[in-house]
Amino acid sequence: MALTINTNLSSLIVQSNLNSATTMLNQSIERMSTGYKINHAKDDAAGYSIAANWETQLGSLDIATQNTSMGIDLLTTAEENYALLTSHLQRIRDLTEQAANGTYGEDSLEAIKSEITARLDEIDRISANAEFNGINLMSNATGGITLQVGIYGDPNSQIELDADLFQDANASFLLGESNTTFADACTVTDTAAAQLTKIDDAIAKISERVTALGSAQNRLESASTSLDVQIENLTSSLSTIKDADIAEESSSYIQAQILQQAAATLLATANQTPSIALNLV
């Protein structure tokens, strides 16, 4: 190789290697400090695009999981309120059966009527106030409820709760009579026995709704389990494509650091090479 003054090829080569080592060092520092091997699109354009899409899906899956949990809470709230109605109806049935026996005097029948009326009024109060997040669960005039339990807009990502689950559940709707009329009939020997059938029908109506609520809860729990599996698998895949291997990056860091130091030392030597020409003068 010719000895020249104006062009120092050795210095240029060392500078190029120094720049490469410095870039490698900075990249390793960035990866170890962020924990990601893909921090910019330039690191891996395809991987960056895939990771961004998966991160969006994970966010959507988290929301779907929250939606599913809220749906389960809604159904649980409805079921517990229906259980209260059933307990009142069962007590009304016991009282009506007592009145039908014909062994109670007028005062006793009046006391029975008073308790039946109070329990019918309580059924009305529970029905009017049973709600979840502003949604009335026993007189929902808006119809059924759609639960978004997936990340897409198609029916496979939704569970529909039929409007029948949330129709009126006040005493007059369940029993077919006003509270006063029903309570009066429960305490006459001639009509009390007939009221037992109406009470049984009302309890059966509630039982049908609770059964449907239970089926919906099972579907939501299944959806929740499915979402957990999707989140776990997607998180694992995202980690594979995006997370940095710290052990590997540490090795690259040390290698780049040594190369950088060696290049810096050699650059100082290379920059002195043209001065050798002075020895020839």
Secondary structure, DSSP 4 states (H G I P E B T S, - for coil): ----SS--HHHHHHHHHHHHHHHHHHHHHHHHHHSBS--SGGG-HHHHHHHHHHHHHHHHHHHHHHHHHHHHHHHHHHHHHHHHHHHHHHHHHHHHHHHTTS---HHHHHHHHHHHHHHHHHHHHHHHH-EETTEESSS-TT--EEEE-SSSSSGGGEEEEPGGGGS--SHHHHHSS-HHHHHHHHTSHHHHHHHHHHHHHHHHHHHHHHHHHHHHHHHHHHHHHHHHHHHHHHHHHHHHHHB--HHHHHHHHHHHHHHHHHHHHHHHHHHTGGGGGGGG-
